[in-house]
Amino acid sequence: MKKVLMVAAKANMIQQFNMRNLAILTNLGAEVHVAADFENFGTVDDQTNCQLIMDLTEMGIVLHQINFDRGLGRLMVNYQVMTQLRRLIGENQYDLIHVHSPIGAALTRLASWGTGCPVIYTAHGFHFFRGGPLKNWLVFPIEWFLAWLTQHLLVINHTDEAVS
């Protein structure tokens, strides 16, 4: 049985964009794990988050609480998150990691570096684009470097496809 880890910084990303992906993986017989922040869960309300946790549990998905910070996060918190992720990846020997959300994807790709586990990144919209703010373009070198740690990049619009 294949073992898959899906990661997003906040649980709302799982709820809003990945329930179908998770159902497909479980229907294919994969052992599926989800790592996200289920305590500070993002843009859904408390009831929706509780329902998400129940739905994922009923699907047989293994949940892992990862204490992602908001936005780009603080350096020490990001280091702790990478330590949590590195331990999780090491203990579970995943066959595939699928990452979502910019900070969740960045920290997970760094944490998985050297493990040999393939990583898929679904970019739900790059923050750097023609005409975008200069501060957003400062992230571009980080994404460029992390692309070397990504086996497959999925984008959801033509603008992102042009820069990928």
DSSP file (Angstrom, degrees, kcal/mol; ACC not computed):
  #  RESIDUE AA STRUCTURE BP1 BP2  ACC     N-H-->O    O-->H-N    N-H-->O    O-->H-N    TCO  KAPPA ALPHA  PHI   PSI    X-CA   Y-CA   Z-CA
    1    1 A M              0   0    0      0, 0.0     2,-0.2     0, 0.0    29,-0.1   0.000 360.0 360.0 360.0 132.3    0.0    0.0    0.0
    2    2 A K        -     0   0    0     27,-0.1    29,-3.3    93,-0.0     2,-0.5  -0.480 360.0-143.6 -75.9 147.9    1.3    3.4   -0.9
    3    3 A K  E     -a   31   0A   0     27,-0.2    92,-3.0    90,-0.2    93,-1.3  -0.968  19.0-173.4-119.0 122.3    1.6    6.0    1.8
    4    4 A V  E     -ab  32  96A   0     27,-2.7    29,-2.8    -2,-0.5     2,-0.5  -0.932  11.6-159.2-122.3 137.3    0.9    9.7    0.9
    5    5 A L  E     -ab  33  97A   0     91,-2.4    93,-3.0    -2,-0.4     2,-0.5  -0.968   5.4-166.7-113.3 127.5    1.3   12.8    2.9
    6    6 A M  E     -ab  34  98A   0     27,-2.6    29,-2.8    -2,-0.5     2,-0.4  -0.957  11.7-169.4-110.7 132.7   -0.7   16.0    2.0
    7    7 A V  E     +ab  35  99A   0     91,-2.4    93,-2.2    -2,-0.5     2,-0.3  -0.973  17.5 159.7-128.2 135.5    0.4   19.2    3.7
    8    8 A A  E     -     0   0A   0     27,-1.9    29,-0.4    -2,-0.4    93,-0.2  -0.974  41.5-126.4-144.1 146.3   -1.1   22.7    3.9
    9    9 A A  E    S+     0   0A   0     91,-0.4    28,-1.3    -2,-0.3     2,-0.4   0.920  96.6  32.5 -60.0 -44.5   -0.3   25.3    6.4
   10   10 A K  E >> S-a   37   0A   0     26,-0.2     3,-1.5     1,-0.1     4,-0.6  -0.904  78.2-128.6-118.7 144.5   -3.9   25.8    7.4
   11   11 A A  H >> S+     0   0    0     26,-1.6     4,-2.2    -2,-0.4     3,-0.6   0.770 102.7  72.0 -61.3 -27.5   -6.7   23.2    7.5
   12   12 A N  H 3> S+     0   0    0     29,-2.3     4,-2.9     1,-0.2    -1,-0.3   0.831  91.0  59.4 -60.4 -29.4   -9.0   25.4    5.5
   13   13 A M  H <> S+     0   0    0     -3,-1.5     4,-1.6     2,-0.2     5,-0.4   0.868 107.0  46.6 -65.6 -35.9   -6.8   24.7    2.4
   14   14 A I  H <X>S+     0   0    0     -3,-0.6     4,-2.0    -4,-0.6     5,-0.5   0.946 115.7  45.2 -68.0 -48.6   -7.5   21.0    2.8
   15   15 A Q  H  <5S+     0   0    0     -4,-2.2     4,-0.3     1,-0.2    -2,-0.2   0.886 119.0  40.4 -63.4 -41.6  -11.3   21.7    3.3
   16   16 A Q  H  <5S+     0   0    0     -4,-2.9    -1,-0.2    -5,-0.2    -2,-0.2   0.779 132.8  13.3 -83.0 -27.5  -11.6   24.1    0.4
   17   17 A F  H  <5S+     0   0    0     -4,-1.6     4,-0.2    -5,-0.2    -3,-0.2   0.567 121.2  45.8-127.0 -11.3   -9.4   22.5   -2.3
   18   18 A N  T  X5 +     0   0    0     -4,-2.0     4,-2.5    -5,-0.4     5,-0.2   0.410  68.8  99.0-127.2   4.7   -8.4   18.9   -1.5
   19   19 A M  H  ><S+     0   0    0     -5,-0.5     4,-2.2    -4,-0.3     5,-0.1   0.910  91.8  47.7 -61.4 -40.5  -11.3   16.8   -0.3
   20   20 A R  H  > S+     0   0    0      2,-0.2     4,-2.5     1,-0.2    -1,-0.2   0.921 110.9  51.4 -66.3 -42.6  -11.8   15.3   -3.7
   21   21 A N  H  > S+     0   0    0     -4,-0.2     4,-2.3     1,-0.2    -2,-0.2   0.907 110.8  48.8 -58.9 -41.9   -8.1   14.6   -4.0
   22   22 A L  H  X S+     0   0    0     -4,-2.5     4,-2.5     2,-0.2    -1,-0.2   0.896 110.0  51.0 -66.0 -40.2   -8.1   12.9   -0.7
   23   23 A A  H  X S+     0   0    0     -4,-2.2     4,-2.6    -5,-0.2    -2,-0.2   0.910 110.0  50.4 -63.2 -41.9  -11.1   10.8   -1.7
   24   24 A I  H  X S+     0   0    0     -4,-2.5     4,-1.6     2,-0.2    -2,-0.2   0.936 111.1  48.6 -61.5 -46.3   -9.4    9.7   -4.9
   25   25 A L  H  <>S+     0   0    0     -4,-2.3     5,-2.2     1,-0.2    -2,-0.2   0.917 113.6  45.6 -61.6 -44.3   -6.3    8.7   -3.0
   26   26 A T  H ><5S+     0   0    0     -4,-2.5     3,-1.4     1,-0.2    -1,-0.2   0.890 110.7  53.7 -67.9 -37.4   -8.2    6.7   -0.4
   27   27 A N  H 3<5S+     0   0    0     -4,-2.6    -1,-0.2     1,-0.3    -2,-0.2   0.790 103.7  57.0 -66.0 -26.8  -10.3    5.0   -3.1
   28   28 A L  T 3<5S-     0   0    0     -4,-1.6    -1,-0.3    -5,-0.2    -2,-0.2   0.488 124.3-106.9 -80.4  -3.1   -7.1    4.0   -4.8
   29   29 A G  T < 5 +     0   0    0     -3,-1.4    -3,-0.2     1,-0.3     2,-0.1   0.568  68.7 148.1  92.1   9.5   -6.1    2.2   -1.6
   30   30 A A      < -     0   0    0     -5,-2.2     2,-0.7   -29,-0.1    -1,-0.3  -0.465  53.1-122.4 -75.7 148.2   -3.4    4.6   -0.4
   31   31 A E  E     -a    3   0A   0    -29,-3.3   -27,-2.7    -2,-0.1     2,-0.4  -0.848  39.5-157.9 -85.1 116.4   -2.8    5.2    3.2
   32   32 A V  E     -a    4   0A   0     -2,-0.7    30,-2.4    28,-0.2     2,-0.4  -0.845  16.7-175.3-110.6 132.9   -3.3    9.0    3.4
   33   33 A H  E     -ac   5  62A   0    -29,-2.8   -27,-2.6    -2,-0.4     2,-0.4  -0.938   8.7-157.2-119.3 145.2   -2.0   11.4    6.0
   34   34 A V  E     -ac   6  63A   0     28,-2.8    30,-2.5    -2,-0.4     2,-0.5  -0.993   4.2-168.1-124.6 128.0   -2.8   15.1    6.3
   35   35 A A  E     +ac   7  64A   0    -29,-2.8   -27,-1.9    -2,-0.4     2,-0.3  -0.970  32.9 120.0-115.2 124.1   -0.5   17.5    8.1
   36   36 A A  E     - c   0  65A   0     28,-2.0    30,-2.3    -2,-0.5     2,-1.0  -0.954  69.9 -80.8-164.4 174.7   -1.9   21.0    8.7
   37   37 A D  E     +a   10   0A   0    -28,-1.3   -26,-1.6   -29,-0.4   -25,-0.2  -0.815  44.4 169.4 -91.7 102.3   -2.7   23.4   11.5
   38   38 A F  S    S+     0   0    0     -2,-1.0     3,-0.3   -28,-0.2    -1,-0.2   0.495  74.7  55.1 -90.0  -6.2   -6.1   22.2   12.7
   39   39 A E  S    S+     0   0    0      1,-0.3     2,-0.6    27,-0.2    -1,-0.1   0.856 119.5  28.1 -93.5 -43.5   -6.0   24.5   15.8
   40   40 A N  S    S+     0   0    0      1,-0.1    -1,-0.3    28,-0.1    -3,-0.1  -0.776  86.8 172.7-113.6  81.1   -5.4   27.8   14.0
   41   41 A F        -     0   0    0     -2,-0.6   -29,-2.3    -3,-0.3     2,-0.4   0.373  28.7-126.5 -88.9  -1.5   -7.2   26.6   10.9
   42   42 A G        -     0   0    0      1,-0.2    -1,-0.2   -31,-0.2   -31,-0.0  -0.760  66.3  -3.1 102.5-139.5   -7.5   29.6    8.6
   43   43 A T  S    S+     0   0    0     -2,-0.4     2,-0.3   -33,-0.0    -1,-0.2   0.222 103.9  86.4 -91.1  13.2  -10.5   31.1    6.9
   44   44 A V  S    S-     0   0    0     -3,-0.1    -3,-0.1     1,-0.1   -32,-0.1  -0.729  80.2-105.3-105.5 162.2  -13.3   28.7    7.9
   45   45 A D     >  -     0   0    0     -2,-0.3     4,-2.2     1,-0.1     5,-0.2  -0.316  34.0-100.8 -82.2 170.9  -15.3   28.9   11.1
   46   46 A D  H  > S+     0   0    0      1,-0.2     4,-2.5     2,-0.2     5,-0.2   0.871 121.2  52.4 -58.8 -41.6  -14.9   26.6   14.1
   47   47 A Q  H  > S+     0   0    0      1,-0.2     4,-2.3     2,-0.2    -1,-0.2   0.906 109.5  48.9 -63.8 -42.3  -17.9   24.4   13.2
   48   48 A T  H  > S+     0   0    0      2,-0.2     4,-2.4     1,-0.2    -1,-0.2   0.896 111.3  50.3 -64.6 -40.4  -16.6   23.8    9.6
   49   49 A N  H  X S+     0   0    0     -4,-2.2     4,-2.4     2,-0.2    -2,-0.2   0.917 110.3  49.4 -64.1 -43.3  -13.1   22.9   11.0
   50   50 A C  H  X S+     0   0    0     -4,-2.5     4,-2.2     1,-0.2    -2,-0.2   0.905 111.5  49.6 -61.6 -41.2  -14.7   20.4   13.4
   51   51 A Q  H  X S+     0   0    0     -4,-2.3     4,-3.0     2,-0.2    -2,-0.2   0.894 108.6  53.5 -64.3 -39.9  -16.7   18.9   10.6
   52   52 A L  H  X S+     0   0    0     -4,-2.4     4,-2.8     2,-0.2     5,-0.3   0.937 108.3  49.1 -59.3 -47.6  -13.5   18.7    8.5
   53   53 A I  H  X S+     0   0    0     -4,-2.4     4,-2.2     1,-0.2    -1,-0.2   0.915 113.4  47.0 -60.2 -43.3  -11.7   16.8   11.2
   54   54 A M  H  X S+     0   0    0     -4,-2.2     4,-2.6     2,-0.2    -2,-0.2   0.924 112.7  49.3 -64.0 -44.0  -14.7   14.4   11.5
   55   55 A D  H  X S+     0   0    0     -4,-3.0     4,-1.6     2,-0.2    -2,-0.2   0.923 112.6  46.8 -62.2 -45.2  -14.9   13.9    7.8
   56   56 A L  H  <>S+     0   0    0     -4,-2.8     5,-2.4     1,-0.2     4,-0.3   0.906 112.7  49.7 -64.4 -41.3  -11.2   13.2    7.4
   57   57 A T  H ><5S+     0   0    0     -4,-2.2     3,-1.5    -5,-0.3    -2,-0.2   0.915 109.1  51.7 -63.3 -43.4  -11.3   10.8   10.3
   58   58 A E  H 3<5S+     0   0    0     -4,-2.6    -1,-0.2     1,-0.3    -2,-0.2   0.807 105.0  57.3 -63.1 -29.5  -14.3    8.9    8.9
   59   59 A M  T 3<5S-     0   0    0     -4,-1.6    -1,-0.3    -5,-0.2    -2,-0.2   0.536 120.1-112.0 -77.1  -6.2  -12.4    8.6    5.6
   60   60 A G  T < 5 +     0   0    0     -3,-1.5     2,-0.3    -4,-0.3   -28,-0.2   0.662  65.3 152.3  84.0  17.1   -9.6    6.8    7.5
   61   61 A I      < -     0   0    0     -5,-2.4     2,-0.5    -6,-0.2    -1,-0.3  -0.645  44.4-129.5 -85.6 136.1   -7.1    9.7    7.0
   62   62 A V  E     -c   33   0A   0    -30,-2.4   -28,-2.8    -2,-0.3     2,-0.4  -0.738  24.5-149.1 -86.3 126.2   -4.4   10.1    9.6
   63   63 A L  E     -c   34   0A   0     -2,-0.5     2,-0.4   -30,-0.2   -28,-0.2  -0.779  11.9-168.6-102.1 140.7   -4.2   13.7   10.9
   64   64 A H  E     -c   35   0A   0    -30,-2.5   -28,-2.0    -2,-0.4     2,-0.5  -0.987  17.6-138.0-129.2 121.6   -1.1   15.4   12.1
   65   65 A Q  E     -c   36   0A   0     -2,-0.4     2,-0.4   -30,-0.2   -28,-0.2  -0.680  23.4-177.5 -77.7 120.7   -1.2   18.8   13.9
   66   66 A I        -     0   0    0    -30,-2.3     2,-1.8    -2,-0.5   -27,-0.2  -0.989  26.2-134.1-120.9 130.2    1.6   21.0   12.7
   67   67 A N        +     0   0    0     -2,-0.4    14,-0.1   -30,-0.1   -30,-0.1  -0.378  34.1 176.5 -87.8  61.3    1.9   24.4   14.3
   68   68 A F        -     0   0    0     -2,-1.8     2,-0.1   -59,-0.4   -28,-0.1  -0.344  23.6-132.0 -62.9 143.2    2.3   26.6   11.3
   69   69 A D        -     0   0    0      1,-0.1     2,-0.1     5,-0.1    -1,-0.1  -0.441  31.2 -90.1 -86.5 168.2    2.5   30.3   11.9
   70   70 A R  S >  S-     0   0    0     -2,-0.1     3,-1.6     2,-0.1    -1,-0.1  -0.461  87.5 -14.5 -77.1 153.3    0.5   32.9   10.0
   71   71 A G  T 3  S-     0   0    0      1,-0.3    -2,-0.1    -2,-0.1    32,-0.1  -0.230 134.7 -17.5  58.2-138.4    1.8   34.5    6.8
   72   72 A L  T 3  S-     0   0    0      1,-0.1    -1,-0.3    31,-0.0    -3,-0.1   0.638 100.3-143.0 -74.9 -13.3    5.6   34.0    6.3
   73   73 A G    <   -     0   0    0     -3,-1.6     2,-0.3    -5,-0.1    -1,-0.1   0.064  20.3 -65.8  77.7 170.2    5.9   33.1    9.9
   74   74 A R     >  -     0   0    0      1,-0.1     4,-3.0    -3,-0.1     5,-0.2  -0.735  44.4-117.2 -95.9 147.8    8.5   33.8   12.5
   75   75 A L  H  > S+     0   0    0     -2,-0.3     4,-2.2     1,-0.2     5,-0.2   0.889 112.9  45.6 -53.3 -49.0   12.0   32.3   12.0
   76   76 A M  H  > S+     0   0    0      2,-0.2     4,-2.2     1,-0.2    -1,-0.2   0.902 114.0  49.0 -65.9 -40.4   11.9   30.2   15.3
   77   77 A V  H  > S+     0   0    0      2,-0.2     4,-2.5     1,-0.2    -2,-0.2   0.923 110.9  50.7 -64.2 -43.4    8.4   29.0   14.6
   78   78 A N  H  X S+     0   0    0     -4,-3.0     4,-2.5     1,-0.2    -2,-0.2   0.886 108.9  51.6 -61.9 -38.4    9.3   28.0   11.1
   79   79 A Y  H  X S+     0   0    0     -4,-2.2     4,-2.0    -5,-0.2    -1,-0.2   0.920 110.6  48.3 -62.5 -43.8   12.3   26.1   12.4
   80   80 A Q  H  X S+     0   0    0     -4,-2.2     4,-2.4     2,-0.2    -2,-0.2   0.889 110.7  51.4 -63.7 -39.4   10.1   24.2   14.8
   81   81 A V  H  X S+     0   0    0     -4,-2.5     4,-2.9     2,-0.2     5,-0.2   0.925 109.1  50.2 -63.2 -44.9    7.6   23.4   12.0
   82   82 A M  H  X S+     0   0    0     -4,-2.5     4,-2.8     1,-0.2    -1,-0.2   0.879 110.0  51.1 -62.2 -36.0   10.4   22.1    9.9
   83   83 A T  H  X S+     0   0    0     -4,-2.0     4,-2.2     2,-0.2    -2,-0.2   0.922 110.7  48.3 -65.2 -44.4   11.5   19.9   12.8
   84   84 A Q  H  X S+     0   0    0     -4,-2.4     4,-2.4     1,-0.2    -2,-0.2   0.938 115.2  45.1 -58.5 -47.2    8.0   18.6   13.2
   85   85 A L  H  X S+     0   0    0     -4,-2.9     4,-3.0     2,-0.2     5,-0.3   0.911 110.9  52.2 -65.9 -43.4    7.7   17.8    9.5
   86   86 A R  H  X S+     0   0    0     -4,-2.8     4,-2.5     1,-0.2    -1,-0.2   0.910 112.1  46.8 -59.8 -42.8   11.2   16.2    9.3
   87   87 A R  H  X S+     0   0    0     -4,-2.2     4,-2.6     2,-0.2    -1,-0.2   0.932 113.1  49.1 -64.1 -45.9   10.3   13.9   12.2
   88   88 A L  H  X S+     0   0    0     -4,-2.4     4,-1.5     1,-0.2    -2,-0.2   0.928 113.8  45.2 -59.3 -47.6    6.9   13.1   10.6
   89   89 A I  H  X S+     0   0    0     -4,-3.0     4,-1.6     1,-0.2     5,-0.5   0.905 114.5  49.1 -65.1 -42.1    8.4   12.3    7.2
   90   90 A G  H  < S+     0   0    0     -4,-2.5    -2,-0.2    -5,-0.3    -1,-0.2   0.889 112.5  46.9 -64.6 -40.4   11.3   10.3    8.8
   91   91 A E  H  < S+     0   0    0     -4,-2.6    -1,-0.2     1,-0.2    -2,-0.2   0.782 119.0  38.9 -73.2 -26.9    8.9    8.2   11.0
   92   92 A N  H  < S-     0   0    0     -4,-1.5    -2,-0.2    -5,-0.2    -1,-0.2   0.598  85.2-145.9-106.4 -12.4    6.4    7.4    8.2
   93   93 A Q     <  -     0   0    0     -4,-1.6   -90,-0.2    -5,-0.2    -3,-0.1   0.931  25.8-155.3  47.8  60.6    8.6    6.8    5.1
   94   94 A Y        -     0   0    0     -5,-0.5   -90,-0.2     1,-0.1     3,-0.1  -0.282  20.4-148.9 -67.4 150.5    6.0    8.3    2.7
   95   95 A D  S    S+     0   0    0    -92,-3.0     2,-0.3     1,-0.3   -91,-0.2   0.678  84.2  11.2 -87.0 -22.5    6.0    7.3   -1.0
   96   96 A L  E     -b    4   0A   0    -93,-1.3   -91,-2.4    21,-0.1     2,-0.4  -0.983  60.0-157.1-157.3 141.6    4.7   10.7   -2.0
   97   97 A I  E     -bd   5 119A   0     21,-2.2    23,-2.8    -2,-0.3     2,-0.5  -0.994   8.1-167.4-122.4 130.3    4.3   14.1   -0.5
   98   98 A H  E     -bd   6 120A   0    -93,-3.0   -91,-2.4    -2,-0.4     2,-0.3  -0.974  13.6-164.6-119.1 118.2    1.8   16.6   -2.0
   99   99 A V  E     +bd   7 121A   0     21,-3.2    23,-2.4    -2,-0.5     2,-0.3  -0.777  10.8 179.8-111.7 149.7    2.1   20.2   -0.7
  100  100 A H  E     + d   0 122A   0    -93,-2.2   -91,-0.4    -2,-0.3     5,-0.1  -0.924  47.2  43.2-139.6 160.0   -0.2   23.2   -0.9
  101  101 A S  S  > S-     0   0    0     21,-0.5     4,-3.1    -2,-0.3     5,-0.3   0.601  83.3-100.5  70.9 135.2    0.0   26.8    0.4
  102  102 A P  H  > S+     0   0    0      0, 0.0     4,-2.4     0, 0.0     5,-0.2   0.896 118.5  36.6 -55.2 -51.5    3.2   28.8   -0.1
  103  103 A I  H  > S+     0   0    0      2,-0.2     4,-2.5     1,-0.2     5,-0.3   0.897 118.5  50.7 -73.8 -37.4    4.6   28.5    3.4
  104  104 A G  H  > S+     0   0    0      1,-0.2     4,-1.8     2,-0.2    -1,-0.2   0.910 114.0  45.7 -61.8 -41.6    3.4   24.9    3.9
  105  105 A A  H  X S+     0   0    0     -4,-3.1     4,-2.4     2,-0.2    -2,-0.2   0.914 113.4  49.0 -67.9 -43.4    5.0   24.0    0.6
  106  106 A A  H  X S+     0   0    0     -4,-2.4     4,-2.1    -5,-0.3    -2,-0.2   0.951 114.7  42.7 -63.1 -50.3    8.3   25.8    1.3
  107  107 A L  H  X S+     0   0    0     -4,-2.5     4,-2.4     1,-0.2    -1,-0.2   0.871 115.3  49.8 -67.6 -36.1    8.8   24.3    4.8
  108  108 A T  H  X S+     0   0    0     -4,-1.8     4,-2.1    -5,-0.3    -1,-0.2   0.912 109.4  50.8 -69.5 -41.3    7.8   20.8    3.8
  109  109 A R  H  X S+     0   0    0     -4,-2.4     4,-0.6     1,-0.2    -2,-0.2   0.906 113.1  46.4 -63.2 -39.9   10.1   20.8    0.7
  110  110 A L  H >< S+     0   0    0     -4,-2.1     3,-0.8    -5,-0.2    -2,-0.2   0.916 112.8  49.9 -65.7 -41.9   13.0   21.9    2.9
  111  111 A A  H 3< S+     0   0    0     -4,-2.4    -2,-0.2     1,-0.2    -1,-0.2   0.811 111.5  48.5 -66.6 -29.6   12.1   19.3    5.6
  112  112 A S  H >< S+     0   0    0     -4,-2.1     3,-2.4    -5,-0.1     4,-0.4   0.538  80.9 127.0 -88.7  -5.7   11.9   16.5    3.0
  113  113 A W  T << S+     0   0    0     -3,-0.8    -3,-0.1    -4,-0.6    36,-0.0  -0.285  78.9  12.7 -55.1 125.9   15.2   17.5    1.4
  114  114 A G  T 3  S+     0   0    0      3,-0.1    -1,-0.3     1,-0.0    -2,-0.1   0.399  97.8 102.0  89.1  -2.5   17.5   14.4    1.2
  115  115 A T  S <  S-     0   0    0     -3,-2.4    -2,-0.1     2,-0.2    -3,-0.0   0.696  82.6-130.4 -85.8 -18.0   14.8   11.9    2.1
  116  116 A G        +     0   0    0     -4,-0.4    -3,-0.1     1,-0.3    -4,-0.0   0.451  61.5 137.1  82.6  -0.2   14.3   10.7   -1.5
  117  117 A C        -     0   0    0     -5,-0.4    -1,-0.3     1,-0.1    -2,-0.2  -0.684  57.6-119.7 -82.9 126.8   10.6   11.1   -1.3
  118  118 A P        -     0   0    0      0, 0.0   -21,-2.2     0, 0.0     2,-0.4  -0.372  27.1-152.1 -65.9 144.1    9.1   12.7   -4.4
  119  119 A V  E     -d   97   0A   0    -23,-0.2    32,-1.8    30,-0.1    33,-1.7  -0.970   9.8-164.4-122.9 131.0    7.2   16.0   -3.8
  120  120 A I  E     -de  98 152A   0    -23,-2.8   -21,-3.2    -2,-0.4     2,-0.5  -0.949   9.5-161.7-108.2 131.9    4.3   17.5   -5.8
  121  121 A Y  E     -de  99 153A   0     31,-2.6    33,-3.1    -2,-0.5     2,-0.8  -0.967   6.1-161.8-116.9 119.9    3.6   21.2   -5.3
  122  122 A T  E     -de 100 154A   0    -23,-2.4     2,-0.7    -2,-0.5   -21,-0.5  -0.892  13.4-153.7 -97.0 109.9    0.2   22.6   -6.3
  123  123 A A  E     - e   0 155A   0     31,-2.9    33,-0.8    -2,-0.8     3,-0.2  -0.757   6.9-164.1 -85.5 116.4    0.6   26.3   -6.5
  124  124 A H  S    S-     0   0    0     -2,-0.7    -1,-0.1     1,-0.3    31,-0.1   0.050  76.4 -28.4 -89.2  26.0   -2.7   27.9   -5.9
  125  125 A G        -     0   0    0     32,-0.1    -1,-0.3     3,-0.0     2,-0.1   0.278  68.8-120.0 126.7 106.8   -1.4   31.2   -7.3
  126  126 A F        -     0   0    0     -3,-0.2    10,-0.0     1,-0.1    34,-0.0  -0.390  14.6-139.3 -66.3 147.4    2.1   32.5   -7.2
  127  127 A H  S    S+     0   0    0      9,-0.1     2,-0.5    -2,-0.1    -1,-0.1   0.539  86.4  72.7 -86.4  -7.1    2.6   35.8   -5.4
  128  128 A F        +     0   0    0      9,-0.1     2,-0.3     8,-0.1    -2,-0.1  -0.944  61.4 141.3-110.0 127.0    5.0   37.1   -8.0
  129  129 A F    >   -     0   0    0     -2,-0.5     3,-3.1     4,-0.1     8,-0.1  -0.975  60.4 -66.7-157.5 159.2    3.5   38.0  -11.4
  130  130 A R  T 3  S+     0   0    0     -2,-0.3    29,-0.0     1,-0.3    -2,-0.0  -0.286 125.3  12.1 -55.4 124.3    3.9   40.7  -14.0
  131  131 A G  T 3  S+     0   0    0      1,-0.3    -1,-0.3    -2,-0.0     3,-0.1   0.400  98.7 136.1  87.9  -2.8    2.9   44.0  -12.5
  132  132 A G    <   -     0   0    0     -3,-3.1    -1,-0.3     1,-0.1     5,-0.1  -0.282  66.2 -75.8 -74.8 164.0    2.8   42.5   -9.0
  133  133 A P    >>  -     0   0    0      0, 0.0     4,-1.3     0, 0.0     3,-0.8  -0.254  36.4-124.0 -61.1 144.9    4.3   44.3   -5.9
  134  134 A L  H 3> S+     0   0    0      1,-0.3     4,-1.1     2,-0.2     3,-0.3   0.874 110.0  60.7 -56.9 -40.6    8.1   44.3   -5.6
  135  135 A K  H 34 S+     0   0    0      1,-0.3     3,-0.4     2,-0.2     4,-0.3   0.850 102.7  52.3 -60.3 -32.8    7.9   42.8   -2.1
  136  136 A N  H X4 S+     0   0    0     -3,-0.8     3,-1.4     1,-0.2     4,-0.4   0.858 103.6  57.1 -69.1 -34.5    6.1   39.7   -3.7
  137  137 A W  H >< S+     0   0    0     -4,-1.3     3,-1.1    -3,-0.3    -1,-0.2   0.721  90.7  72.5 -69.7 -19.5    8.9   39.4   -6.2
  138  138 A L  T 3< S+     0   0    0     -4,-1.1     4,-0.3    -3,-0.4    -1,-0.3   0.725  92.3  57.7 -66.1 -19.2   11.4   39.1   -3.4
  139  139 A V  T X> S+     0   0    0     -3,-1.4     4,-2.0    -4,-0.3     3,-0.8   0.698  83.9  86.1 -79.8 -21.0   10.0   35.6   -2.8
  140  140 A F  H <> S+     0   0    0     -3,-1.1     4,-2.8    -4,-0.4     5,-0.2   0.871  83.9  53.2 -52.2 -46.6   10.8   34.5   -6.3
  141  141 A P  H 3> S+     0   0    0      0, 0.0     4,-2.3     0, 0.0    -1,-0.3   0.870 109.0  51.0 -60.1 -33.3   14.4   33.4   -5.6
  142  142 A I  H <> S+     0   0    0     -3,-0.8     4,-2.7    -4,-0.3    -2,-0.2   0.944 112.0  45.7 -66.7 -47.0   13.1   31.2   -2.8
  143  143 A E  H  X S+     0   0    0     -4,-2.0     4,-1.7     2,-0.2    -1,-0.2   0.889 111.0  53.9 -62.2 -39.1   10.6   29.6   -5.1
  144  144 A W  H  X S+     0   0    0     -4,-2.8     4,-0.5    -5,-0.2    -1,-0.2   0.937 111.9  44.3 -61.0 -46.5   13.2   29.2   -7.8
  145  145 A F  H >< S+     0   0    0     -4,-2.3     3,-1.5     1,-0.2     4,-0.3   0.931 112.4  51.5 -63.2 -45.9   15.5   27.4   -5.3
  146  146 A L  H >< S+     0   0    0     -4,-2.7     3,-1.8     1,-0.3    -1,-0.2   0.743  93.7  73.2 -67.3 -22.0   12.7   25.2   -4.0
  147  147 A A  H >< S+     0   0    0     -4,-1.7     3,-1.4     1,-0.3    -1,-0.3   0.818  89.1  61.9 -58.9 -29.1   11.7   24.2   -7.5
  148  148 A W  T << S+     0   0    0     -3,-1.5    -1,-0.3    -4,-0.5    -2,-0.2   0.672 103.3  49.7 -70.2 -16.3   14.9   22.0   -7.4
  149  149 A L  T <  S+     0   0    0     -3,-1.8     2,-0.5    -4,-0.3    -1,-0.3   0.205  97.4  86.3-103.3  13.6   13.3   20.1   -4.5
  150  150 A T    <   -     0   0    0     -3,-1.4   -30,-0.2     1,-0.1     3,-0.1  -0.962  53.5-169.1-121.7 123.3   10.1   19.6   -6.3
  151  151 A Q  S    S+     0   0    0    -32,-1.8     2,-0.4    -2,-0.5   -31,-0.2   0.857  80.5  18.4 -79.0 -34.6    9.5   16.7   -8.7
  152  152 A H  E     -e  120   0A   0    -33,-1.7   -31,-2.6     2,-0.0     2,-0.5  -0.998  63.8-161.6-140.4 134.1    6.2   18.0  -10.1
  153  153 A L  E     -e  121   0A   0     -2,-0.4     2,-0.5   -33,-0.2   -31,-0.2  -0.969   8.0-167.2-115.1 124.2    4.7   21.5  -10.1
  154  154 A L  E     -e  122   0A   0    -33,-3.1   -31,-2.9    -2,-0.5     2,-0.3  -0.935   5.3-171.4-109.8 132.6    1.0   21.9  -10.7
  155  155 A V  E     -e  123   0A   0     -2,-0.5   -31,-0.1   -33,-0.2     3,-0.0  -0.866  18.5-150.4-120.2 158.3   -0.4   25.4  -11.4
  156  156 A I  S    S+     0   0    0    -33,-0.8     2,-0.3    -2,-0.3   -32,-0.1   0.336  73.6  38.6-114.1   7.0   -4.0   26.4  -11.7
  157  157 A N  S  > S-     0   0    0      1,-0.1     4,-1.7     0, 0.0     5,-0.1  -0.987  77.2-114.5-152.5 162.8   -3.9   29.3  -14.1
  158  158 A H  H  > S+     0   0    0     -2,-0.3     4,-1.8     1,-0.2     5,-0.1   0.808 111.0  60.8 -68.4 -31.4   -2.1   30.4  -17.3
  159  159 A T  H  > S+     0   0    0      1,-0.2     4,-0.9     2,-0.2    -1,-0.2   0.938 108.9  42.5 -61.9 -46.7   -0.4   33.3  -15.6
  160  160 A D  H  > S+     0   0    0      1,-0.2     4,-1.0     2,-0.2     3,-0.4   0.844 109.6  58.4 -68.6 -33.1    1.4   30.9  -13.2
  161  161 A E  H  < S+     0   0    0     -4,-1.7     3,-0.3     1,-0.2    -1,-0.2   0.871 101.1  57.1 -62.6 -35.9    2.1   28.5  -16.0
  162  162 A A  H  < S+     0   0    0     -4,-1.8    -1,-0.2     1,-0.2    -2,-0.2   0.819 112.8  38.6 -66.8 -31.6    4.0   31.3  -17.8
  163  163 A V  H  <        0   0    0     -4,-0.9    -1,-0.2    -3,-0.4    -2,-0.2   0.532 360.0 360.0 -96.4  -6.9    6.4   31.9  -14.9
  164  164 A S     <        0   0    0     -4,-1.0    -1,-0.2    -3,-0.3    -2,-0.2   0.482 360.0 360.0 -88.5 360.0    6.9   28.2  -13.9
